[in-house]
Amino acid sequence: MAKCAKKVGIVGKYGACCGAFLRKMVKKIDISPHAKYTCSFFGKTKIKRRAVGIWHRGSCMKTVAGGTWTYNINSAVTVKSAIRRLKELKDQ
């Protein structure tokens, strides 16, 4: 197993062969699945990735389908805001 350098973090195993720009992109993708995200139900930072696209919070037993690497994807946020706006227009 390759050691990772302190400065470059998890992508230190790739060395100089890939180039800095590609390593930065890979680092962003490698770190995001392991991060904790804010629960949309209760607002606590406890959502963790269980599998590809499946996000789970253990304490409230909520399981949500999300993005592959991140909990929220841009298109889902856009659709949710559009649905909320249309519901508000319907209620008026």
PDB file with one MODEL, atoms N, CA, C and O in Angstrom:
MODEL        1
ATOM      1  N   MET A   1       0.842  -1.172   0.000  1.00  0.00           N
ATOM      2  CA  MET A   1       0.000   0.000   0.000  1.00  0.00           C
ATOM      3  C   MET A   1       0.887   1.236   0.000  1.00  0.00           C
ATOM      4  O   MET A   1       1.848   1.323   0.765  1.00  0.00           O
ATOM      5  N   ALA A   2       0.567   2.166  -0.843  1.00  0.00           N
ATOM      6  CA  ALA A   2       1.370   3.375  -0.955  1.00  0.00           C
ATOM      7  C   ALA A   2       1.070   4.331   0.196  1.00  0.00           C
ATOM      8  O   ALA A   2      -0.067   4.420   0.659  1.00  0.00           O
ATOM      9  N   LYS A   3       2.083   5.034   0.647  1.00  0.00           N
ATOM     10  CA  LYS A   3       1.888   6.048   1.678  1.00  0.00           C
ATOM     11  C   LYS A   3       1.371   7.314   1.023  1.00  0.00           C
ATOM     12  O   LYS A   3       1.741   7.630  -0.108  1.00  0.00           O
ATOM     13  N   CYS A   4       0.517   8.039   1.730  1.00  0.00           N
ATOM     14  CA  CYS A   4       0.056   9.309   1.177  1.00  0.00           C
ATOM     15  C   CYS A   4       0.780  10.445   1.886  1.00  0.00           C
ATOM     16  O   CYS A   4       0.979  10.411   3.101  1.00  0.00           O
ATOM     17  N   ALA A   5       1.166  11.439   1.119  1.00  0.00           N
ATOM     18  CA  ALA A   5       1.898  12.575   1.656  1.00  0.00           C
ATOM     19  C   ALA A   5       0.957  13.485   2.432  1.00  0.00           C
ATOM     20  O   ALA A   5      -0.250  13.488   2.191  1.00  0.00           O
ATOM     21  N   LYS A   6       1.500  14.244   3.349  1.00  0.00           N
ATOM     22  CA  LYS A   6       0.687  15.116   4.186  1.00  0.00           C
ATOM     23  C   LYS A   6       0.071  16.264   3.378  1.00  0.00           C
ATOM     24  O   LYS A   6      -1.070  16.654   3.624  1.00  0.00           O
ATOM     25  N   LYS A   7       0.812  16.793   2.434  1.00  0.00           N
ATOM     26  CA  LYS A   7       0.351  17.957   1.690  1.00  0.00           C
ATOM     27  C   LYS A   7      -0.773  17.619   0.719  1.00  0.00           C
ATOM     28  O   LYS A   7      -1.729  18.385   0.598  1.00  0.00           O
ATOM     29  N   VAL A   8      -0.678  16.511   0.040  1.00  0.00           N
ATOM     30  CA  VAL A   8      -1.672  16.187  -0.976  1.00  0.00           C
ATOM     31  C   VAL A   8      -2.786  15.286  -0.461  1.00  0.00           C
ATOM     32  O   VAL A   8      -3.805  15.120  -1.132  1.00  0.00           O
ATOM     33  N   GLY A   9      -2.608  14.709   0.709  1.00  0.00           N
ATOM     34  CA  GLY A   9      -3.674  13.921   1.314  1.00  0.00           C
ATOM     35  C   GLY A   9      -3.814  12.550   0.682  1.00  0.00           C
ATOM     36  O   GLY A   9      -2.825  11.858   0.444  1.00  0.00           O
ATOM     37  N   ILE A  10      -5.051  12.166   0.413  1.00  0.00           N
ATOM     38  CA  ILE A  10      -5.365  10.814  -0.026  1.00  0.00           C
ATOM     39  C   ILE A  10      -4.841  10.506  -1.427  1.00  0.00           C
ATOM     40  O   ILE A  10      -4.684   9.337  -1.779  1.00  0.00           O
ATOM     41  N   VAL A  11      -4.570  11.532  -2.230  1.00  0.00           N
ATOM     42  CA  VAL A  11      -4.108  11.298  -3.598  1.00  0.00           C
ATOM     43  C   VAL A  11      -2.591  11.249  -3.699  1.00  0.00           C
ATOM     44  O   VAL A  11      -2.057  11.235  -4.808  1.00  0.00           O
ATOM     45  N   GLY A  12      -1.884  11.223  -2.580  1.00  0.00           N
ATOM     46  CA  GLY A  12      -0.436  11.112  -2.600  1.00  0.00           C
ATOM     47  C   GLY A  12       0.032   9.796  -3.185  1.00  0.00           C
ATOM     48  O   GLY A  12       1.175   9.672  -3.625  1.00  0.00           O
ATOM     49  N   LYS A  13      -0.866   8.802  -3.188  1.00  0.00           N
ATOM     50  CA  LYS A  13      -0.501   7.494  -3.730  1.00  0.00           C
ATOM     51  C   LYS A  13      -0.308   7.523  -5.248  1.00  0.00           C
ATOM     52  O   LYS A  13       0.322   6.624  -5.806  1.00  0.00           O
ATOM     53  N   TYR A  14      -0.844   8.546  -5.922  1.00  0.00           N
ATOM     54  CA  TYR A  14      -0.703   8.628  -7.372  1.00  0.00           C
ATOM     55  C   TYR A  14       0.628   9.246  -7.789  1.00  0.00           C
ATOM     56  O   TYR A  14       1.051   9.058  -8.930  1.00  0.00           O
ATOM     57  N   GLY A  15       1.292   9.968  -6.913  1.00  0.00           N
ATOM     58  CA  GLY A  15       2.583  10.549  -7.225  1.00  0.00           C
ATOM     59  C   GLY A  15       2.493  11.652  -8.260  1.00  0.00           C
ATOM     60  O   GLY A  15       1.491  12.362  -8.347  1.00  0.00           O
ATOM     61  N   ALA A  16       3.549  11.788  -9.040  1.00  0.00           N
ATOM     62  CA  ALA A  16       3.608  12.864 -10.032  1.00  0.00           C
ATOM     63  C   ALA A  16       3.110  12.422 -11.401  1.00  0.00           C
ATOM     64  O   ALA A  16       3.142  13.208 -12.348  1.00  0.00           O
ATOM     65  N   CYS A  17       2.659  11.208 -11.522  1.00  0.00           N
ATOM     66  CA  CYS A  17       2.333  10.679 -12.852  1.00  0.00           C
ATOM     67  C   CYS A  17       1.048  11.268 -13.429  1.00  0.00           C
ATOM     68  O   CYS A  17       0.902  11.310 -14.650  1.00  0.00           O
ATOM     69  N   CYS A  18       0.121  11.720 -12.603  1.00  0.00           N
ATOM     70  CA  CYS A  18      -1.181  12.147 -13.106  1.00  0.00           C
ATOM     71  C   CYS A  18      -1.274  13.637 -13.382  1.00  0.00           C
ATOM     72  O   CYS A  18      -2.074  14.058 -14.217  1.00  0.00           O
ATOM     73  N   GLY A  19      -0.496  14.421 -12.716  1.00  0.00           N
ATOM     74  CA  GLY A  19      -0.610  15.862 -12.856  1.00  0.00           C
ATOM     75  C   GLY A  19      -1.439  16.445 -11.729  1.00  0.00           C
ATOM     76  O   GLY A  19      -2.298  15.768 -11.163  1.00  0.00           O
ATOM     77  N   ALA A  20      -1.181  17.700 -11.406  1.00  0.00           N
ATOM     78  CA  ALA A  20      -1.813  18.335 -10.253  1.00  0.00           C
ATOM     79  C   ALA A  20      -3.312  18.526 -10.442  1.00  0.00           C
ATOM     80  O   ALA A  20      -4.084  18.298  -9.511  1.00  0.00           O
ATOM     81  N   PHE A  21      -3.726  18.932 -11.614  1.00  0.00           N
ATOM     82  CA  PHE A  21      -5.151  19.214 -11.852  1.00  0.00           C
ATOM     83  C   PHE A  21      -5.989  17.949 -11.687  1.00  0.00           C
ATOM     84  O   PHE A  21      -7.033  17.980 -11.034  1.00  0.00           O
ATOM     85  N   LEU A  22      -5.548  16.850 -12.267  1.00  0.00           N
ATOM     86  CA  LEU A  22      -6.295  15.597 -12.149  1.00  0.00           C
ATOM     87  C   LEU A  22      -6.303  15.084 -10.716  1.00  0.00           C
ATOM     88  O   LEU A  22      -7.305  14.543 -10.248  1.00  0.00           O
ATOM     89  N   ARG A  23      -5.186  15.255 -10.024  1.00  0.00           N
ATOM     90  CA  ARG A  23      -5.143  14.827  -8.625  1.00  0.00           C
ATOM     91  C   ARG A  23      -6.122  15.617  -7.769  1.00  0.00           C
ATOM     92  O   ARG A  23      -6.748  15.050  -6.873  1.00  0.00           O
ATOM     93  N   LYS A  24      -6.266  16.911  -8.025  1.00  0.00           N
ATOM     94  CA  LYS A  24      -7.219  17.724  -7.270  1.00  0.00           C
ATOM     95  C   LYS A  24      -8.656  17.282  -7.525  1.00  0.00           C
ATOM     96  O   LYS A  24      -9.475  17.261  -6.607  1.00  0.00           O
ATOM     97  N   MET A  25      -8.957  16.931  -8.761  1.00  0.00           N
ATOM     98  CA  MET A  25     -10.300  16.446  -9.081  1.00  0.00           C
ATOM     99  C   MET A  25     -10.576  15.118  -8.386  1.00  0.00           C
ATOM    100  O   MET A  25     -11.655  14.914  -7.830  1.00  0.00           O
ATOM    101  N   VAL A  26      -9.603  14.222  -8.419  1.00  0.00           N
ATOM    102  CA  VAL A  26      -9.760  12.908  -7.797  1.00  0.00           C
ATOM    103  C   VAL A  26      -9.876  13.050  -6.283  1.00  0.00           C
ATOM    104  O   VAL A  26     -10.624  12.305  -5.650  1.00  0.00           O
ATOM    105  N   LYS A  27      -9.152  13.990  -5.701  1.00  0.00           N
ATOM    106  CA  LYS A  27      -9.210  14.201  -4.254  1.00  0.00           C
ATOM    107  C   LYS A  27     -10.610  14.627  -3.833  1.00  0.00           C
ATOM    108  O   LYS A  27     -11.124  14.163  -2.815  1.00  0.00           O
ATOM    109  N   LYS A  28     -11.219  15.500  -4.608  1.00  0.00           N
ATOM    110  CA  LYS A  28     -12.571  15.958  -4.302  1.00  0.00           C
ATOM    111  C   LYS A  28     -13.562  14.795  -4.346  1.00  0.00           C
ATOM    112  O   LYS A  28     -14.452  14.691  -3.502  1.00  0.00           O
ATOM    113  N   ILE A  29     -13.395  13.929  -5.336  1.00  0.00           N
ATOM    114  CA  ILE A  29     -14.293  12.777  -5.479  1.00  0.00           C
ATOM    115  C   ILE A  29     -14.016  11.729  -4.409  1.00  0.00           C
ATOM    116  O   ILE A  29     -14.949  11.089  -3.924  1.00  0.00           O
ATOM    117  N   ASP A  30     -12.757  11.541  -4.033  1.00  0.00           N
ATOM    118  CA  ASP A  30     -12.412  10.530  -3.033  1.00  0.00           C
ATOM    119  C   ASP A  30     -12.855  10.918  -1.625  1.00  0.00           C
ATOM    120  O   ASP A  30     -13.222  10.048  -0.835  1.00  0.00           O
ATOM    121  N   ILE A  31     -12.826  12.204  -1.303  1.00  0.00           N
ATOM    122  CA  ILE A  31     -13.157  12.652   0.048  1.00  0.00           C
ATOM    123  C   ILE A  31     -14.667  12.761   0.263  1.00  0.00           C
ATOM    124  O   ILE A  31     -15.150  12.456   1.353  1.00  0.00           O
ATOM    125  N   SER A  32     -15.413  13.184  -0.741  1.00  0.00           N
ATOM    126  CA  SER A  32     -16.832  13.485  -0.549  1.00  0.00           C
ATOM    127  C   SER A  32     -17.699  12.303  -0.095  1.00  0.00           C
ATOM    128  O   SER A  32     -18.617  12.536   0.691  1.00  0.00           O
ATOM    129  N   PRO A  33     -17.479  11.049  -0.528  1.00  0.00           N
ATOM    130  CA  PRO A  33     -18.329   9.970  -0.015  1.00  0.00           C
ATOM    131  C   PRO A  33     -18.123   9.677   1.465  1.00  0.00           C
ATOM    132  O   PRO A  33     -19.025   9.154   2.119  1.00  0.00           O
ATOM    133  N   HIS A  34     -16.946  10.006   2.007  1.00  0.00           N
ATOM    134  CA  HIS A  34     -16.654   9.684   3.398  1.00  0.00           C
ATOM    135  C   HIS A  34     -17.039  10.804   4.350  1.00  0.00           C
ATOM    136  O   HIS A  34     -16.947  10.640   5.567  1.00  0.00           O
ATOM    137  N   ALA A  35     -17.468  11.937   3.813  1.00  0.00           N
ATOM    138  CA  ALA A  35     -17.851  13.063   4.664  1.00  0.00           C
ATOM    139  C   ALA A  35     -19.240  12.820   5.255  1.00  0.00           C
ATOM    140  O   ALA A  35     -20.006  11.997   4.754  1.00  0.00           O
ATOM    141  N   LYS A  36     -19.551  13.548   6.326  1.00  0.00           N
ATOM    142  CA  LYS A  36     -20.884  13.494   6.920  1.00  0.00           C
ATOM    143  C   LYS A  36     -21.678  14.681   6.404  1.00  0.00           C
ATOM    144  O   LYS A  36     -21.140  15.780   6.266  1.00  0.00           O
ATOM    145  N   TYR A  37     -22.953  14.464   6.118  1.00  0.00           N
ATOM    146  CA  TYR A  37     -23.806  15.498   5.549  1.00  0.00           C
ATOM    147  C   TYR A  37     -24.957  15.815   6.491  1.00  0.00           C
ATOM    148  O   TYR A  37     -25.255  15.037   7.398  1.00  0.00           O
ATOM    149  N   THR A  38     -25.604  16.959   6.279  1.00  0.00           N
ATOM    150  CA  THR A  38     -26.692  17.402   7.135  1.00  0.00           C
ATOM    151  C   THR A  38     -27.978  16.672   6.773  1.00  0.00           C
ATOM    152  O   THR A  38     -28.352  16.585   5.603  1.00  0.00           O
ATOM    153  N   CYS A  39     -28.643  16.151   7.791  1.00  0.00           N
ATOM    154  CA  CYS A  39     -29.906  15.427   7.607  1.00  0.00           C
ATOM    155  C   CYS A  39     -31.001  16.425   7.231  1.00  0.00           C
ATOM    156  O   CYS A  39     -31.194  17.419   7.931  1.00  0.00           O
ATOM    157  N   SER A  40     -31.712  16.173   6.148  1.00  0.00           N
ATOM    158  CA  SER A  40     -32.765  17.082   5.714  1.00  0.00           C
ATOM    159  C   SER A  40     -34.020  16.953   6.568  1.00  0.00           C
ATOM    160  O   SER A  40     -34.904  17.806   6.486  1.00  0.00           O
ATOM    161  N   PHE A  41     -34.118  15.908   7.382  1.00  0.00           N
ATOM    162  CA  PHE A  41     -35.282  15.710   8.237  1.00  0.00           C
ATOM    163  C   PHE A  41     -35.132  16.435   9.575  1.00  0.00           C
ATOM    164  O   PHE A  41     -36.080  17.060  10.050  1.00  0.00           O
ATOM    165  N   PHE A  42     -33.942  16.356  10.185  1.00  0.00           N
ATOM    166  CA  PHE A  42     -33.752  16.904  11.518  1.00  0.00           C
ATOM    167  C   PHE A  42     -32.660  17.969  11.593  1.00  0.00           C
ATOM    168  O   PHE A  42     -32.533  18.638  12.618  1.00  0.00           O
ATOM    169  N   GLY A  43     -31.880  18.140  10.549  1.00  0.00           N
ATOM    170  CA  GLY A  43     -30.870  19.191  10.519  1.00  0.00           C
ATOM    171  C   GLY A  43     -29.564  18.864  11.219  1.00  0.00           C
ATOM    172  O   GLY A  43     -28.745  19.759  11.425  1.00  0.00           O
ATOM    173  N   LYS A  44     -29.344  17.616  11.590  1.00  0.00           N
ATOM    174  CA  LYS A  44     -28.093  17.232  12.243  1.00  0.00           C
ATOM    175  C   LYS A  44     -27.112  16.700  11.201  1.00  0.00           C
ATOM    176  O   LYS A  44     -27.522  16.183  10.162  1.00  0.00           O
ATOM    177  N   THR A  45     -25.837  16.826  11.480  1.00  0.00           N
ATOM    178  CA  THR A  45     -24.803  16.372  10.558  1.00  0.00           C
ATOM    179  C   THR A  45     -24.502  14.903  10.840  1.00  0.00           C
ATOM    180  O   THR A  45     -23.501  14.585  11.482  1.00  0.00           O
ATOM    181  N   LYS A  46     -25.346  14.029  10.374  1.00  0.00           N
ATOM    182  CA  LYS A  46     -25.203  12.614  10.689  1.00  0.00           C
ATOM    183  C   LYS A  46     -25.405  11.689   9.490  1.00  0.00           C
ATOM    184  O   LYS A  46     -25.236  10.478   9.635  1.00  0.00           O
ATOM    185  N   ILE A  47     -25.754  12.200   8.329  1.00  0.00           N
ATOM    186  CA  ILE A  47     -25.994  11.350   7.162  1.00  0.00           C
ATOM    187  C   ILE A  47     -24.664  10.800   6.654  1.00  0.00           C
ATOM    188  O   ILE A  47     -23.721  11.559   6.430  1.00  0.00           O
ATOM    189  N   LYS A  48     -24.587   9.486   6.474  1.00  0.00           N
ATOM    190  CA  LYS A  48     -23.390   8.851   5.944  1.00  0.00           C
ATOM    191  C   LYS A  48     -23.778   7.964   4.766  1.00  0.00           C
ATOM    192  O   LYS A  48     -24.909   7.489   4.670  1.00  0.00           O
ATOM    193  N   ARG A  49     -22.834   7.756   3.892  1.00  0.00           N
ATOM    194  CA  ARG A  49     -23.077   6.928   2.718  1.00  0.00           C
ATOM    195  C   ARG A  49     -23.007   5.457   3.089  1.00  0.00           C
ATOM    196  O   ARG A  49     -22.034   5.007   3.693  1.00  0.00           O
ATOM    197  N   ARG A  50     -24.041   4.709   2.725  1.00  0.00           N
ATOM    198  CA  ARG A  50     -24.080   3.275   2.991  1.00  0.00           C
ATOM    199  C   ARG A  50     -23.605   2.493   1.763  1.00  0.00           C
ATOM    200  O   ARG A  50     -22.841   1.537   1.895  1.00  0.00           O
ATOM    201  N   ALA A  51     -24.045   2.887   0.593  1.00  0.00           N
ATOM    202  CA  ALA A  51     -23.627   2.268  -0.665  1.00  0.00           C
ATOM    203  C   ALA A  51     -23.708   3.353  -1.742  1.00  0.00           C
ATOM    204  O   ALA A  51     -23.971   4.516  -1.433  1.00  0.00           O
ATOM    205  N   VAL A  52     -23.488   2.983  -2.983  1.00  0.00           N
ATOM    206  CA  VAL A  52     -23.510   3.959  -4.067  1.00  0.00           C
ATOM    207  C   VAL A  52     -24.929   4.518  -4.205  1.00  0.00           C
ATOM    208  O   VAL A  52     -25.856   3.795  -4.567  1.00  0.00           O
ATOM    209  N   GLY A  53     -25.086   5.804  -3.913  1.00  0.00           N
ATOM    210  CA  GLY A  53     -26.382   6.458  -4.059  1.00  0.00           C
ATOM    211  C   GLY A  53     -27.337   6.241  -2.896  1.00  0.00           C
ATOM    212  O   GLY A  53     -28.462   6.738  -2.946  1.00  0.00           O
ATOM    213  N   ILE A  54     -26.943   5.526  -1.859  1.00  0.00           N
ATOM    214  CA  ILE A  54     -27.810   5.271  -0.708  1.00  0.00           C
ATOM    215  C   ILE A  54     -27.186   5.933   0.513  1.00  0.00           C
ATOM    216  O   ILE A  54     -26.052   5.629   0.883  1.00  0.00           O
ATOM    217  N   TRP A  55     -27.922   6.828   1.127  1.00  0.00           N
ATOM    218  CA  TRP A  55     -27.465   7.590   2.277  1.00  0.00           C
ATOM    219  C   TRP A  55     -28.357   7.267   3.456  1.00  0.00           C
ATOM    220  O   TRP A  55     -29.576   7.174   3.310  1.00  0.00           O
ATOM    221  N   HIS A  56     -27.748   7.092   4.646  1.00  0.00           N
ATOM    222  CA  HIS A  56     -28.488   6.586   5.803  1.00  0.00           C
ATOM    223  C   HIS A  56     -28.092   7.359   7.059  1.00  0.00           C
ATOM    224  O   HIS A  56     -26.935   7.735   7.246  1.00  0.00           O
ATOM    225  N   ARG A  57     -29.100   7.584   7.918  1.00  0.00           N
ATOM    226  CA  ARG A  57     -28.849   8.143   9.248  1.00  0.00           C
ATOM    227  C   ARG A  57     -29.299   7.115  10.263  1.00  0.00           C
ATOM    228  O   ARG A  57     -30.471   6.740  10.307  1.00  0.00           O
ATOM    229  N   GLY A  58     -28.367   6.664  11.072  1.00  0.00           N
ATOM    230  CA  GLY A  58     -28.620   5.555  11.971  1.00  0.00           C
ATOM    231  C   GLY A  58     -29.568   5.850  13.106  1.00  0.00           C
ATOM    232  O   GLY A  58     -30.378   4.994  13.463  1.00  0.00           O
ATOM    233  N   SER A  59     -29.495   7.049  13.694  1.00  0.00           N
ATOM    234  CA  SER A  59     -30.285   7.323  14.890  1.00  0.00           C
ATOM    235  C   SER A  59     -31.773   7.447  14.596  1.00  0.00           C
ATOM    236  O   SER A  59     -32.596   7.033  15.412  1.00  0.00           O
ATOM    237  N   CYS A  60     -32.135   8.009  13.444  1.00  0.00           N
ATOM    238  CA  CYS A  60     -33.559   8.124  13.115  1.00  0.00           C
ATOM    239  C   CYS A  60     -33.997   7.069  12.096  1.00  0.00           C
ATOM    240  O   CYS A  60     -35.164   7.021  11.709  1.00  0.00           O
ATOM    241  N   MET A  61     -33.060   6.230  11.668  1.00  0.00           N
ATOM    242  CA  MET A  61     -33.338   5.129  10.742  1.00  0.00           C
ATOM    243  C   MET A  61     -33.946   5.611   9.419  1.00  0.00           C
ATOM    244  O   MET A  61     -34.817   4.947   8.856  1.00  0.00           O
ATOM    245  N   LYS A  62     -33.494   6.747   8.933  1.00  0.00           N
ATOM    246  CA  LYS A  62     -33.953   7.270   7.648  1.00  0.00           C
ATOM    247  C   LYS A  62     -32.943   6.883   6.573  1.00  0.00           C
ATOM    248  O   LYS A  62     -31.738   7.061   6.751  1.00  0.00           O
ATOM    249  N   THR A  63     -33.435   6.355   5.464  1.00  0.00           N
ATOM    250  CA  THR A  63     -32.604   6.016   4.323  1.00  0.00           C
ATOM    251  C   THR A  63     -33.101   6.811   3.123  1.00  0.00           C
ATOM    252  O   THR A  63     -34.297   6.836   2.834  1.00  0.00           O
ATOM    253  N   VAL A  64     -32.168   7.461   2.428  1.00  0.00           N
ATOM    254  CA  VAL A  64     -32.517   8.359   1.337  1.00  0.00           C
ATOM    255  C   VAL A  64     -31.674   8.011   0.122  1.00  0.00           C
ATOM    256  O   VAL A  64     -30.499   7.669   0.251  1.00  0.00           O
ATOM    257  N   ALA A  65     -32.276   8.099  -1.061  1.00  0.00           N
ATOM    258  CA  ALA A  65     -31.520   7.958  -2.299  1.00  0.00           C
ATOM    259  C   ALA A  65     -30.970   9.328  -2.671  1.00  0.00           C
ATOM    260  O   ALA A  65     -31.711  10.308  -2.731  1.00  0.00           O
ATOM    261  N   GLY A  66     -29.684   9.387  -2.916  1.00  0.00           N
ATOM    262  CA  GLY A  66     -29.048  10.657  -3.251  1.00  0.00           C
ATOM    263  C   GLY A  66     -28.095  10.471  -4.407  1.00  0.00           C
ATOM    264  O   GLY A  66     -28.273   9.585  -5.243  1.00  0.00           O
ATOM    265  N   GLY A  67     -27.087  11.310  -4.445  1.00  0.00           N
ATOM    266  CA  GLY A  67     -26.099  11.221  -5.500  1.00  0.00           C
ATOM    267  C   GLY A  67     -25.069  10.136  -5.228  1.00  0.00           C
ATOM    268  O   GLY A  67     -25.020   9.578  -4.132  1.00  0.00           O
ATOM    269  N   THR A  68     -24.263   9.844  -6.208  1.00  0.00           N
ATOM    270  CA  THR A  68     -23.258   8.800  -6.074  1.00  0.00           C
ATOM    271  C   THR A  68     -22.179   9.192  -5.083  1.00  0.00           C
ATOM    272  O   THR A  68     -21.835   8.403  -4.203  1.00  0.00           O
ATOM    273  N   TRP A  69     -21.637  10.397  -5.209  1.00  0.00           N
ATOM    274  CA  TRP A  69     -20.532  10.823  -4.350  1.00  0.00           C
ATOM    275  C   TRP A  69     -20.970  11.801  -3.274  1.00  0.00           C
ATOM    276  O   TRP A  69     -20.334  11.872  -2.222  1.00  0.00           O
ATOM    277  N   THR A  70     -22.038  12.558  -3.505  1.00  0.00           N
ATOM    278  CA  THR A  70     -22.515  13.535  -2.527  1.00  0.00           C
ATOM    279  C   THR A  70     -23.977  13.275  -2.220  1.00  0.00           C
ATOM    280  O   THR A  70     -24.682  12.632  -2.998  1.00  0.00           O
ATOM    281  N   TYR A  71     -24.429  13.783  -1.071  1.00  0.00           N
ATOM    282  CA  TYR A  71     -25.809  13.558  -0.630  1.00  0.00           C
ATOM    283  C   TYR A  71     -26.800  14.276  -1.540  1.00  0.00           C
ATOM    284  O   TYR A  71     -27.780  13.675  -1.979  1.00  0.00           O
ATOM    285  N   ASN A  72     -26.559  15.539  -1.826  1.00  0.00           N
ATOM    286  CA  ASN A  72     -27.442  16.314  -2.699  1.00  0.00           C
ATOM    287  C   ASN A  72     -26.763  16.543  -4.033  1.00  0.00           C
ATOM    288  O   ASN A  72     -25.577  16.868  -4.093  1.00  0.00           O
ATOM    289  N   ILE A  73     -27.527  16.370  -5.105  1.00  0.00           N
ATOM    290  CA  ILE A  73     -27.012  16.690  -6.426  1.00  0.00           C
ATOM    291  C   ILE A  73     -27.721  17.943  -6.923  1.00  0.00           C
ATOM    292  O   ILE A  73     -28.838  18.239  -6.499  1.00  0.00           O
ATOM    293  N   ASN A  74     -27.083  18.666  -7.805  1.00  0.00           N
ATOM    294  CA  ASN A  74     -27.600  19.970  -8.244  1.00  0.00           C
ATOM    295  C   ASN A  74     -28.969  19.858  -8.888  1.00  0.00           C
ATOM    296  O   ASN A  74     -29.830  20.704  -8.645  1.00  0.00           O
ATOM    297  N   SER A  75     -29.193  18.840  -9.702  1.00  0.00           N
ATOM    298  CA  SER A  75     -30.481  18.725 -10.375  1.00  0.00           C
ATOM    299  C   SER A  75     -31.603  18.433  -9.386  1.00  0.00           C
ATOM    300  O   SER A  75     -32.725  18.903  -9.574  1.00  0.00           O
ATOM    301  N   ALA A  76     -31.319  17.666  -8.335  1.00  0.00           N
ATOM    302  CA  ALA A  76     -32.338  17.372  -7.327  1.00  0.00           C
ATOM    303  C   ALA A  76     -32.721  18.628  -6.551  1.00  0.00           C
ATOM    304  O   ALA A  76     -33.894  18.830  -6.237  1.00  0.00           O
ATOM    305  N   VAL A  77     -31.750  19.462  -6.245  1.00  0.00           N
ATOM    306  CA  VAL A  77     -32.028  20.709  -5.536  1.00  0.00           C
ATOM    307  C   VAL A  77     -32.907  21.608  -6.397  1.00  0.00           C
ATOM    308  O   VAL A  77     -33.829  22.245  -5.887  1.00  0.00           O
ATOM    309  N   THR A  78     -32.631  21.665  -7.694  1.00  0.00           N
ATOM    310  CA  THR A  78     -33.419  22.481  -8.606  1.00  0.00           C
ATOM    311  C   THR A  78     -34.853  21.976  -8.687  1.00  0.00           C
ATOM    312  O   THR A  78     -35.792  22.771  -8.657  1.00  0.00           O
ATOM    313  N   VAL A  79     -35.029  20.676  -8.789  1.00  0.00           N
ATOM    314  CA  VAL A  79     -36.364  20.094  -8.882  1.00  0.00           C
ATOM    315  C   VAL A  79     -37.146  20.311  -7.597  1.00  0.00           C
ATOM    316  O   VAL A  79     -38.331  20.641  -7.646  1.00  0.00           O
ATOM    317  N   LYS A  80     -36.501  20.129  -6.442  1.00  0.00           N
ATOM    318  CA  LYS A  80     -37.190  20.340  -5.166  1.00  0.00           C
ATOM    319  C   LYS A  80     -37.663  21.772  -5.015  1.00  0.00           C
ATOM    320  O   LYS A  80     -38.775  22.011  -4.547  1.00  0.00           O
ATOM    321  N   SER A  81     -36.832  22.730  -5.407  1.00  0.00           N
ATOM    322  CA  SER A  81     -37.236  24.131  -5.290  1.00  0.00           C
ATOM    323  C   SER A  81     -38.368  24.461  -6.260  1.00  0.00           C
ATOM    324  O   SER A  81     -39.249  25.254  -5.928  1.00  0.00           O
ATOM    325  N   ALA A  82     -38.358  23.868  -7.447  1.00  0.00           N
ATOM    326  CA  ALA A  82     -39.438  24.100  -8.408  1.00  0.00           C
ATOM    327  C   ALA A  82     -40.754  23.517  -7.907  1.00  0.00           C
ATOM    328  O   ALA A  82     -41.805  24.142  -8.051  1.00  0.00           O
ATOM    329  N   ILE A  83     -40.702  22.327  -7.322  1.00  0.00           N
ATOM    330  CA  ILE A  83     -41.917  21.694  -6.777  1.00  0.00           C
ATOM    331  C   ILE A  83     -42.477  22.522  -5.621  1.00  0.00           C
ATOM    332  O   ILE A  83     -43.688  22.722  -5.523  1.00  0.00           O
ATOM    333  N   ARG A  84     -41.584  23.005  -4.742  1.00  0.00           N
ATOM    334  CA  ARG A  84     -42.033  23.838  -3.631  1.00  0.00           C
ATOM    335  C   ARG A  84     -42.695  25.121  -4.121  1.00  0.00           C
ATOM    336  O   ARG A  84     -43.718  25.547  -3.585  1.00  0.00           O
ATOM    337  N   ARG A  85     -42.104  25.727  -5.138  1.00  0.00           N
ATOM    338  CA  ARG A  85     -42.654  26.961  -5.694  1.00  0.00           C
ATOM    339  C   ARG A  85     -44.021  26.725  -6.320  1.00  0.00           C
ATOM    340  O   ARG A  85     -44.932  27.534  -6.141  1.00  0.00           O
ATOM    341  N   LEU A  86     -44.174  25.612  -7.061  1.00  0.00           N
ATOM    342  CA  LEU A  86     -45.459  25.310  -7.676  1.00  0.00           C
ATOM    343  C   LEU A  86     -46.542  24.995  -6.651  1.00  0.00           C
ATOM    344  O   LEU A  86     -47.709  25.331  -6.853  1.00  0.00           O
ATOM    345  N   LYS A  87     -46.153  24.345  -5.541  1.00  0.00           N
ATOM    346  CA  LYS A  87     -47.122  24.077  -4.472  1.00  0.00           C
ATOM    347  C   LYS A  87     -47.593  25.369  -3.830  1.00  0.00           C
ATOM    348  O   LYS A  87     -48.774  25.509  -3.509  1.00  0.00           O
ATOM    349  N   GLU A  88     -46.675  26.322  -3.638  1.00  0.00           N
ATOM    350  CA  GLU A  88     -47.050  27.596  -3.061  1.00  0.00           C
ATOM    351  C   GLU A  88     -47.992  28.366  -3.990  1.00  0.00           C
ATOM    352  O   GLU A  88     -48.926  29.018  -3.523  1.00  0.00           O
ATOM    353  N   LEU A  89     -47.752  28.293  -5.295  1.00  0.00           N
ATOM    354  CA  LEU A  89     -48.644  28.954  -6.257  1.00  0.00           C
ATOM    355  C   LEU A  89     -50.013  28.307  -6.260  1.00  0.00           C
ATOM    356  O   LEU A  89     -51.021  28.997  -6.408  1.00  0.00           O
ATOM    357  N   LYS A  90     -50.066  27.013  -6.103  1.00  0.00           N
ATOM    358  CA  LYS A  90     -51.342  26.284  -6.098  1.00  0.00           C
ATOM    359  C   LYS A  90     -52.183  26.640  -4.869  1.00  0.00           C
ATOM    360  O   LYS A  90     -53.406  26.751  -4.955  1.00  0.00           O
ATOM    361  N   ASP A  91     -51.513  26.817  -3.725  1.00  0.00           N
ATOM    362  CA  ASP A  91     -52.217  27.133  -2.489  1.00  0.00           C
ATOM    363  C   ASP A  91     -52.786  28.551  -2.479  1.00  0.00           C
ATOM    364  O   ASP A  91     -53.739  28.815  -1.746  1.00  0.00           O
ATOM    365  N   GLN A  92     -52.243  29.454  -3.256  1.00  0.00           N
ATOM    366  CA  GLN A  92     -52.712  30.843  -3.255  1.00  0.00           C
ATOM    367  C   GLN A  92     -54.007  31.028  -3.976  1.00  0.00           C
ATOM    368  O   GLN A  92     -54.517  32.145  -4.053  1.00  0.00           O
TER     369      GLN A  92
ENDMDL
END
